[in-house]
Amino acid sequence: MPSLSIRKIDQEVYDRLRERAAENGVSIEEEVRRLIARSVSAPKKLGDLAIELFGPNHGVELDLPERSVGRPSDLET
């Protein structure tokens, strides 16, 4: 598995990484791995996020009304 060394990290950034890692109960190295993985992952699509948060696995069932076809507007008058 490849490894990566990062030099010249600002002390303030390092301190925030250390605090964040402690809050998450992981090492700084693991916290940085998670941050890198999250930053290069594809963003979630809004529809997928909505299903994840409100979908059938979360007890939400929506009764949607019937859709009707509307008439086009008359823009010439």
C-alpha positions in Angstrom: 0.0 0.0 0.0 1.4 3.4 -0.9 2.4 5.9 1.8 2.7 9.7 1.8 4.9 12.1 3.8 3.8 15.7 4.1 6.3 18.3 5.3 6.0 21.9 6.4 2.5 21.7 7.9 1.5 24.9 9.7 1.5 24.3 13.4 -2.1 25.6 13.8 -3.3 23.2 11.1 -1.4 20.3 12.9 -3.0 21.2 16.2 -6.5 21.3 14.7 -5.8 17.9 13.1 -4.7 16.5 16.5 -7.8 17.9 18.2 -10.1 16.5 15.5 -8.4 13.1 15.7 -8.8 13.0 19.5 -12.5 14.0 19.2 -13.0 11.1 16.7 -11.0 8.6 18.8 -8.4 7.9 16.1 -4.8 8.7 15.4 -3.8 11.8 13.5 -2.7 9.5 10.6 -6.1 7.9 10.5 -7.8 11.2 10.6 -5.8 12.5 7.7 -6.5 9.3 5.7 -10.2 9.8 6.3 -10.0 13.5 5.3 -8.1 12.6 2.1 -10.5 9.8 1.2 -13.5 12.1 1.7 -12.0 15.0 -0.3 -11.4 12.9 -3.4 -14.7 10.9 -3.3 -17.5 11.8 -5.6 -20.1 14.1 -4.0 -23.5 12.6 -3.2 -26.3 13.5 -5.5 -29.2 15.4 -3.9 -31.7 12.6 -4.8 -29.5 9.9 -3.3 -29.0 12.0 -0.1 -32.8 12.5 0.2 -33.4 8.8 -0.1 -30.6 8.1 2.4 -32.2 10.6 4.9 -35.9 10.1 4.3 -36.2 6.9 2.4 -38.1 3.7 3.3 -35.4 2.5 5.6 -36.2 5.5 7.9 -39.9 5.0 8.3 -40.9 7.8 6.0 -43.6 7.0 3.4 -45.0 9.7 1.3 -48.4 9.7 -0.3 -47.9 11.8 -3.4 -50.9 13.3 -5.2 -51.8 12.3 -8.7 -50.0 14.5 -11.2 -52.0 16.1 -13.9 -50.8 17.5 -17.2 -51.1 21.2 -17.4 -52.0 23.2 -20.5 -49.3 25.4 -22.0 -49.7 29.1 -21.4 -50.9 31.3 -24.1 -48.1 33.9 -24.4 -49.5 35.7 -27.4 -52.3 37.6 -25.7 
